[in-house]
Amino acid sequence: VLLTDITSKLTVFPENMLANMNRTGGLVFSQRVLSELIAKGLTRQKAYAIVQGLAIKAWEEKKNFKQLAYSNPEVKKNLNKSELDDCFDLKFFLKRVDYIFKRVFEN
């Protein structure tokens, strides 16, 4: 009842949510890049070192993580453009949202 009351009064501004995510310069997608590099055969340690280095550079130098990933030789060697594009696709994070909400509100 409390959750229903809260969510019924909730106002969502998708454009603000997207703007907030974009403020990170793409860092919210770093886990996906890491996972894909590991799936391509890199060790977790090697993939983590690559992604962490790019993430730190993006954060400290206020650069775009996606652009840094696209231009990184190790990333390009292991992921083609299509695979890297998939890492930065919001649909991946939203693919189960209907199922999640259905489970929450059925109970």
C-alpha positions in Angstrom: 0.0 0.0 0.0 2.8 2.4 0.9 4.7 1.6 -2.3 1.6 2.1 -4.4 0.9 5.4 -2.7 4.5 6.6 -3.3 4.6 5.5 -6.9 1.2 6.9 -7.7 2.5 10.4 -6.8 5.8 10.0 -8.5 6.7 12.3 -11.3 9.3 11.0 -13.8 11.3 13.2 -16.1 13.0 10.9 -18.6 14.9 13.7 -20.2 16.4 14.7 -16.8 17.3 11.1 -16.0 19.1 10.8 -19.3 20.9 14.2 -18.8 22.0 13.0 -15.3 23.4 9.7 -16.8 25.1 11.7 -19.6 26.9 13.8 -17.0 29.1 10.8 -16.2 30.5 10.9 -19.7 29.5 7.4 -20.3 31.0 5.9 -17.1 27.7 4.2 -16.3 28.5 1.8 -19.2 31.9 0.8 -17.9 30.7 -2.5 -16.4 29.3 -3.6 -19.8 32.6 -2.8 -21.5 34.4 -4.8 -18.8 32.0 -7.8 -19.1 32.4 -7.8 -22.9 36.2 -7.7 -22.8 36.1 -10.7 -20.4 33.6 -12.5 -22.6 36.1 -12.0 -25.5 38.8 -13.9 -23.5 40.7 -11.2 -21.6 41.4 -12.0 -18.0 39.4 -10.1 -15.5 42.5 -8.4 -14.3 43.6 -7.3 -17.8 40.1 -6.1 -18.7 39.7 -4.3 -15.4 43.0 -2.5 -15.9 41.9 -1.3 -19.3 38.5 -0.2 -18.2 39.6 1.3 -15.0 42.4 3.3 -16.8 39.8 4.7 -19.2 37.3 5.5 -16.5 39.9 7.3 -14.4 41.0 9.3 -17.4 37.4 10.1 -18.4 36.6 11.2 -14.8 39.8 13.2 -14.0 40.1 14.8 -17.4 36.4 15.3 -18.0 36.5 13.2 -21.2 33.9 11.0 -22.7 34.4 7.4 -21.6 32.7 6.1 -24.8 35.1 8.1 -27.0 38.1 6.9 -25.0 36.9 3.3 -25.3 36.4 3.6 -29.1 40.0 5.0 -29.5 41.7 2.5 -27.2 43.8 0.0 -29.1 43.2 -2.9 -26.7 39.5 -2.3 -26.7 39.5 -2.1 -30.6 41.5 -5.2 -30.8 38.9 -7.2 -28.8 35.6 -5.6 -29.6 34.4 -4.5 -33.0 32.3 -1.3 -33.4 29.0 -3.1 -33.2 30.0 -5.0 -30.1 31.2 -1.7 -28.5 28.0 0.1 -29.6 26.0 -2.6 -27.8 27.9 -1.9 -24.6 26.5 1.7 -24.6 22.9 0.8 -25.4 20.5 1.6 -22.6 18.1 -1.1 -23.8 20.3 -3.7 -22.2 19.5 -2.2 -18.8 15.8 -1.8 -19.5 15.1 -5.2 -21.1 13.6 -6.7 -17.9 12.0 -3.6 -16.4 8.4 -4.7 -17.2 9.1 -8.0 -15.6 10.5 -6.4 -12.5 7.6 -3.9 -12.1 5.1 -6.7 -12.6 6.7 -8.8 -9.8 6.9 -5.8 -7.5 3.3 -4.8 -8.0 1.8 -8.3 -8.1 2.9 -8.8 -4.5 
